[in-house]
């Protein structure tokens, strides 16, 4: 079944059970996860066929009548021809994707251009405007429509969310060609502070800025200045701190 969401699978399978009870019982006995895309625990990458035995039997229909040695040689030539043909096609591709995936991405990108995107955080976005309102997580490569989760190919919601974000990633060549200059500095207003800011490590260790030491140095400088300063003594009253012209003790 090609639906991606479990709720859609349940609704469709209920219709099958109501119309064909025997068929529904047979499918349940086979194992739902084997043929249901929504319930499959692994990654299918958009491929529903997991057993190619019947396909190989049809291709080797005539070779099965050969002796075993000739049959193995025919099988080797067939597989070698397939790999060589796909290798030549892959060398001519202009992108890293196969033509089928490129066509799928183009179709989904056209739909994604009509959707509205609202960013939630650095990686998640809420996409509306289509059949479903979905939340896309570009980091985890997930979408609530589950197309991106199961096929591992971006759905229209993921393409819309990615196209609306700024591309901040750069190749190493672009970074290597850039000149790394120091940031522009601007001196702050006022006199520079004598005490420095502590680093994060010093703060974690509980260190305090050397304010006491600076205070002691300031006091010692003031005392030295006072010692060098000349002391005046009044010649009238013999008291220091003023002279005869300003003396009030007469």
N, C-alpha and C positions, 0 to 999 in steps of 0.2 A: 504494500500500500504506500502511495507516494506522499501522503500527508506528513507534515513535520511535527505538529503539535499533538500531544497526547489527548487533549480535549477533542480535537478534530477526529483523531482516530477512534475514540470512544463513540462519538456521534455516528460516524460512518459504519462502524462495526455493529452498532445497535440496529441500524437499518438492515444490514445483511442478516443479522440474527432473526429479525422479525419476518423477513421475506424468505430466507433459506435457512431454517434451523439446522438441517443436516450439514450444510456447507460450513456454517459457523462452528459447529462441533468439530468437524474435520480440521479446520484451520487452527482451532485451539489445541487439538491433540498434536498437531505437527509442531507447534511452538510459535507463539506470536512474534517473538523477537527475531525469528529467522526470516520472516517475510515482511515485517512491519518496519518501516524506516523510523517511525517515531519511537519505537520501543527497542531498537537495536542498540546494544551497549557500546559498540565500537564505532569506528569511522568508516563510512562507505565512500566518501568523496564523490557523491552523486551517482554511484554505480550500484544498481540493485542486484545484478547477477553475481553470485558468489561461487557458482559451480559451472566450469566451462567444459565439462565432460561431453555434454550433448552437442555443443558447438564443435568440439574437436572431432567427434564421431561423424558429423556431417561433412567436414572438410576431408577427412581421411576415409571416406566411404569406399573409394576404389582401392586405396592402398591397403586396406585391411585384408584383401585377398592375396597379398604378396607373402613370400616367406619372411620370417622374422628379421633376417639381416637386411633384406631389401626394404622392409617396412620401416625399420629404424633409420635407414639411410634416407628414405623419402621424408620421414618426420624431421630429420636434421636439416635437410635442404629447405623444407617449408618454413621452419622456425627461423633459419638464417635469413631467408628472403624477407620474412616479416620484419625482423630486427633491422636489416639493412635499409629497407624501405622507410621505416619510421625514423631511422637515424638521418637519412638524407632529408626527409621533411623537417626534422627538428633543426638541422643546420640552416635551413632557409627561412626559419621563422624570425620575424623582426622583433619579437618579444619573448619573454620567458614562459609564456602560457601557450597551451595548445589552441588551435583554431576554434574548437568547441567552447573552451573556457573563455576565449576572447569574445566570442559572439554572445555568450551568457553575460559577461561583464558589461558589454556595450548595452545590451537590452536593459539590464538592471540599472546602469548609470543613467540612462534616459529617464527611467521611472524615478530614480533618486533625485533628479534635478527638479522635480515637481513637488517634493516633500518639504515640510517645514521642520527645522532642527532647532532645538533649544538645549544648550549645554548644561549639564548638571555639575560636573567637576572636570578635572583635568583629562579624564578618559571616558566618562560616560555622557551620553546624550539622549534626549527624549525626542523621538522622531514621530511626527504626526502628518496627516494629509492623505494617507493611503487607506487600505482596508483595515489595517491594524495600527494601533498606537504602540510603538515598541521602544524599549530602552536598549541602547547599544553600548557595549563596553569594548572599546577598541583595544585595550591592553589585554583583556582576557579572550578576545576574539569571540564574543558572544552577542547574541541578540535574542530578545524574547520571542521572535517569530521562529527561532530554532533552525532557520535555513543556514545561517552562518555557523552554528554549532555543529551541525551534522555534515553538511557538504564541505566545510572548511573553505568555501568560496564566498567572498563577501556578498551579502544580500543588498537589496536596494537601500535598506535603512542604514547599513554600515557604510556604503559608498556615499550616501548623503551626509552622514555624520563626519566622515573623513574629509569630504570636499569643503565643508564649512569651517574646518579648523585650520589654523595657520601651520604651515609646514616649517617647523623649527629645526628639523634634522638637516645636517649638512654632511657632505662627503668629506673624508679626510683630506682630499686634494684641495678642496676649497679652504679648509682650515690651514693647511700647510702654506698656501700662497698668501695668507694674510700677514700683515705686519702687526706685531703685538707691541703696542705703545703703552706707557704707564698712564693711569687715569689722571685727568686734570684735577689739580688741587687748588683750593681757594682758602686763603687765610681768614679765619674768623674775626669778628669784630671784637675789639678790646684787647687787653693785655693777655698774653698767653699764660695758661695755668702752670704753676711750678710742679704740682703733683700730677703724676701720670695716671692713666686708667689701667686697672688691673686686667690681666688676661683671664680667659675662662679657666685655665688651669690654676692660676693663683686664687681666683674666687672659690674654686672647688676645694682648695687646700685651706681656705679660711684666712688667707693673709690680709693684712690691713695696709692701706697706703701709708708711706712714711711721713705722716703729718707731725708726729712728736719730734722726730729728728729735725725736720725743717723748722719747727718752732724753736728748738734749742739753738739751731744755727742762727736764726733771726735774732734771738735774745743776745747771743754772744756778739753778733755784729753791732747791735745797738749799744752794748756795754763798751765795746772797743771805741765806738764813735764818741760816747760820752767821756771816755778817758782822754781822747785826743782833743776834745773841745776845751777852750780856755775859760776858766772860771774868773768872774769879776767880783771884786770886794769893794764895798763902799769905804771911802777914806774918812767919812764922817762918823758912821756908827760901827764900822768894822764888821758888817754883816755881809755875807756873800749873796750873790744873786742880783744885785743892782749896783748902780754907781751913785756918785754924790748928787748928780743932776736930778735923778729920779728918787732920791731918798725921801721918805715920809717920816722918819724917826727924829727929825729936828724939832 
